């Protein structure tokens, strides 16, 4: 019995099946990293449509960036193209409206593009977990605190409270990054645990400074989450803790930071 190829023609080659990829990035903690600076910025920013648009843009740019980095890192990245295109389209709408309302945001976008180029370079070498890359990622999200104000009130001076909350956010996110690394990817590297605890103590001292700069009595609230973060960093036994459970602890700490900031703003 002859086959098609044996009589001078070949059957059409079936297209290789591209595995489906979820549209939602699996790194759930990253949503909290994006959400915290937006919450802090919103606490001191008058209600505005630009705040809603910025929030929409931020929460769509994160998954778009995740799938872009995944595409660069993967040897066969076809499965990332569909979610990347989906999230890029979703992010393009608020980005276009924001630039139309605030043309100077185009310069901000170019700055973010430069920072993201650093992320792409690390991902291409499969070194996206390096501390330098982490620092760039933290800078990208912490900048959302002043951007929340500037996009809503572009013709006014940025209040000192905005900058204090920006510093607060940076301290919290750096500390969280060091802490989680010390428990998961770098759990066999004792230097990360020491660095996490040292930074927690330094952040507590800095928190006292932030409270003084904020003013009493509201500023006292800003110290409380740093006490909780230090206690968490000095907890010795994390054996048996799965990543999801550790993430819930970090989320609870972020909520405590947001509540403390809201309390401080209310005075």
LOKE-808655 format. One line per 2 residues: their letters; for each residue x negated, y, z of C-alpha. Coordinates in Angstrom, 3 decimals, always signed. Example, Ala and Ser with C-alpha at 12.3 -4.5 7.8 and 13.67 -1.06 7.14 Angstrom:
# LOKE-808655
as	-12.300:-4.500:+7.800  -13.670:-1.060:+7.140
//
This chain:
# LOKE-808655
xx	+0.000:+0.000:+0.000  -1.481:+3.282:-1.088
xx	-1.538:+6.479:+0.957  -0.991:+9.955:-0.477
xx	-4.644:+10.794:-0.304  -5.593:+7.662:-2.237
xx	-3.728:+8.750:-5.366  -5.335:+12.116:-5.717
xx	-3.459:+14.469:-3.360  -3.359:+15.108:+0.344
xx	-0.417:+15.674:+2.596  -0.132:+19.183:+4.018
xx	-2.176:+19.483:+7.180  -0.013:+20.102:+10.187
xx	-0.781:+23.312:+12.056  -2.461:+22.606:+15.361
xx	-0.045:+23.106:+18.191  -0.985:+26.113:+20.309
xx	-0.236:+25.464:+23.993  +2.254:+27.841:+25.516
xx	+1.053:+30.275:+28.153  +3.269:+31.888:+30.735
xx	+3.959:+35.572:+30.209  +3.234:+36.199:+33.893
xx	-0.424:+36.207:+35.040  -1.094:+33.601:+37.736
xx	-3.090:+36.022:+39.898  -0.204:+37.143:+42.090
xx	-2.352:+39.179:+44.481  -3.245:+41.569:+41.671
xx	+0.330:+42.892:+41.669  -0.197:+44.070:+45.247
xx	-3.464:+45.740:+44.203  -1.523:+47.725:+41.598
xx	+1.448:+48.356:+43.863  -0.334:+49.722:+46.943
xx	-1.842:+52.855:+45.313  +1.470:+53.597:+43.586
xx	+3.329:+53.348:+46.882  +0.793:+55.577:+48.634
xx	+0.925:+58.148:+45.847  +4.713:+58.150:+45.829
xx	+4.848:+58.843:+49.575  +3.416:+62.339:+49.099
xx	+4.641:+63.105:+45.573  +7.995:+64.772:+44.837
xx	+10.411:+62.531:+42.963  +9.808:+62.750:+39.226
xx	+10.477:+60.831:+36.029  +6.729:+60.779:+35.438
xx	+6.282:+58.705:+38.598  +8.723:+56.119:+37.272
xx	+6.967:+56.094:+33.906  +3.544:+55.780:+35.520
xx	+4.778:+52.860:+37.613  +6.182:+51.197:+34.492
xx	+2.920:+51.766:+32.644  +0.780:+50.422:+35.495
xx	+2.836:+47.271:+35.980  +2.713:+46.478:+32.262
xx	-0.907:+47.448:+31.692  -2.070:+44.988:+34.353
xx	-0.734:+41.840:+32.597  -1.823:+43.255:+29.231
xx	-5.366:+43.665:+30.580  -5.269:+40.185:+32.134
xx	-4.435:+38.517:+28.817  -6.936:+40.698:+26.940
xx	-9.691:+39.555:+29.303  -8.497:+35.959:+29.023
xx	-8.606:+36.197:+25.229  -12.174:+37.504:+25.279
xx	-13.293:+34.861:+27.744  -11.639:+31.840:+26.132
xx	-13.229:+29.769:+23.375  -9.825:+29.127:+21.840
xx	-7.687:+32.053:+22.864  -4.719:+31.692:+20.513
xx	-2.384:+30.959:+23.420  -3.124:+34.388:+24.908
xx	-2.212:+36.394:+21.807  +1.552:+36.250:+22.267
xx	+1.643:+37.391:+25.916  -0.991:+40.043:+25.141
xx	+1.107:+41.477:+22.296  +4.241:+41.344:+24.454
xx	+2.727:+43.286:+27.336  +0.926:+45.752:+25.062
xx	+4.249:+46.646:+23.451  +5.856:+46.978:+26.876
xx	+3.041:+49.286:+28.038  +3.001:+51.372:+24.863
xx	+6.465:+52.837:+25.518  +5.792:+54.531:+28.903
xx	+2.249:+55.431:+27.834  +3.506:+57.251:+24.744
xx	+6.173:+59.127:+26.698  +3.682:+60.128:+29.414
xx	+1.191:+61.450:+26.868  +3.966:+63.380:+25.141
xx	+4.927:+64.947:+28.481  +1.385:+65.408:+29.770
xx	-1.055:+65.542:+26.810  -4.057:+65.726:+29.143
xx	-3.308:+62.132:+30.138  -4.832:+61.142:+26.812
xx	-8.232:+62.063:+28.295  -7.402:+59.942:+31.337
xx	-6.527:+57.093:+28.999  -9.906:+57.394:+27.305
xx	-11.547:+57.199:+30.719  -9.609:+54.041:+31.505
xx	-10.619:+52.621:+28.127  -14.274:+53.170:+29.045
xx	-13.815:+51.419:+32.389  -11.953:+48.561:+30.725
xx	-14.827:+48.167:+28.269  -16.966:+47.326:+31.305
xx	-14.414:+44.694:+32.343  -14.471:+43.218:+28.830
xx	-18.266:+43.049:+28.866  -18.234:+41.100:+32.138
xx	-15.455:+38.807:+30.887  -17.361:+38.094:+27.661
xx	-20.266:+36.803:+29.772  -17.822:+34.991:+32.080
xx	-19.049:+37.155:+34.990  -15.795:+38.922:+35.741
xx	-16.071:+37.920:+39.439  -19.247:+39.984:+39.927
xx	-19.016:+42.671:+42.594  -19.804:+45.424:+40.070
xx	-16.834:+44.391:+37.964  -14.681:+44.195:+41.093
xx	-15.732:+47.746:+41.956  -14.682:+48.959:+38.502
xx	-11.300:+47.244:+38.842  -10.766:+48.820:+42.258
xx	-11.658:+52.236:+40.857  -9.076:+51.758:+38.099
xx	-6.235:+51.096:+40.529  -7.259:+53.530:+43.290
xx	-7.170:+56.344:+40.719  -3.406:+55.785:+40.527
xx	-2.989:+57.590:+43.863  -4.051:+61.052:+42.625
xx	-2.636:+60.325:+39.162  +0.802:+59.879:+40.720
xx	+0.605:+63.420:+42.058  -1.093:+64.983:+39.034
xx	+1.393:+63.538:+36.563  +4.331:+64.855:+38.598
xx	+2.820:+68.196:+39.683  +0.179:+69.054:+37.048
xx	+0.143:+72.791:+37.769  -0.405:+72.618:+41.526
xx	-3.431:+71.988:+43.718  -3.740:+68.386:+44.842
xx	-2.951:+68.318:+48.600  -5.576:+67.004:+50.986
xx	-3.189:+64.228:+52.011  -3.382:+62.784:+48.494
xx	-7.170:+62.552:+48.676  -7.035:+61.068:+52.173
xx	-4.618:+58.391:+50.971  -6.902:+57.769:+47.993
xx	-9.801:+57.132:+50.386  -7.553:+54.958:+52.546
xx	-6.543:+52.891:+49.524  -10.155:+52.442:+48.404
xx	-11.259:+51.237:+51.834  -8.388:+48.755:+52.064
xx	-8.900:+47.286:+48.591  -12.674:+46.941:+48.936
xx	-12.230:+45.269:+52.314  -9.586:+42.913:+50.938
xx	-11.824:+41.941:+48.015  -14.762:+41.122:+50.286
xx	-12.564:+39.227:+52.732  -10.831:+37.054:+50.141
xx	-14.120:+36.310:+48.373  -15.648:+35.235:+51.698
xx	-12.811:+32.723:+52.178  -12.478:+31.346:+48.656
xx	-15.081:+31.699:+45.907  -17.929:+32.616:+48.263
xx	-16.895:+30.565:+51.291  -20.262:+28.787:+51.318
xx	-22.142:+32.093:+51.225  -22.372:+33.383:+54.797
xx	-23.539:+36.793:+53.612  -20.059:+37.525:+52.255
xx	-18.453:+36.818:+55.625  -20.967:+39.134:+57.300
xx	-20.369:+41.806:+54.673  -16.596:+41.508:+55.103
xx	-16.832:+41.963:+58.874  -19.334:+44.804:+58.648
xx	-17.135:+46.619:+56.150  -14.075:+46.067:+58.355
xx	-15.852:+47.755:+61.275  -17.085:+50.594:+59.049
xx	-13.555:+51.029:+57.688  -12.168:+51.257:+61.208
xx	-14.614:+54.052:+61.972  -13.712:+55.723:+58.676
xx	-10.033:+55.303:+59.569  -10.591:+57.315:+62.729
xx	-12.187:+60.006:+60.570  -9.220:+59.954:+58.196
xx	-6.863:+60.305:+61.167  -8.749:+63.356:+62.380
xx	-8.702:+64.941:+58.944  -4.994:+64.186:+58.568
xx	-4.106:+65.756:+61.903  -2.322:+64.595:+65.015
xx	-0.045:+62.964:+65.869  +0.694:+61.522:+62.412
xx	-2.924:+60.688:+61.675  -3.044:+58.174:+64.527
xx	-0.863:+55.852:+62.445  -3.615:+55.551:+59.836
xx	-5.915:+53.834:+62.358  -3.482:+51.006:+63.131
xx	-3.818:+49.041:+59.855  -7.615:+49.192:+60.092
xx	-7.382:+47.535:+63.502  -5.290:+44.767:+61.946
xx	-7.702:+44.447:+59.023  -10.657:+44.151:+61.403
xx	-8.903:+41.467:+63.470  -8.181:+39.567:+60.258
xx	-11.797:+39.830:+59.106  -13.123:+38.525:+62.446
xx	-10.818:+35.511:+62.535  -13.231:+32.584:+62.554
xx	-11.251:+29.504:+61.595  -9.663:+29.650:+58.155
xx	-10.060:+25.944:+57.471  -7.025:+24.431:+55.794
xx	-5.736:+27.797:+54.610  -4.684:+27.602:+50.983
xx	-5.097:+30.625:+48.667  -1.382:+31.351:+48.706
xx	-1.302:+31.545:+52.484  -4.359:+33.788:+52.553
xx	-2.665:+35.985:+49.962  +0.413:+36.339:+52.169
xx	-1.798:+37.607:+54.988  -3.318:+40.184:+52.646
xx	+0.140:+41.195:+51.449  +1.248:+41.672:+55.066
xx	-1.808:+43.880:+55.643  -0.950:+45.949:+52.570
xx	+2.607:+46.388:+53.847  +1.195:+47.521:+57.205
xx	-0.966:+50.087:+55.387  +2.043:+51.409:+53.454
xx	+4.202:+51.608:+56.606  +1.442:+53.406:+58.523
xx	+0.995:+55.897:+55.671  +4.746:+56.497:+55.524
xx	+4.774:+57.120:+59.275  +1.867:+59.579:+58.967
xx	+3.550:+61.438:+56.084  +6.787:+61.774:+58.080
x	+5.066:+64.022:+60.656
//
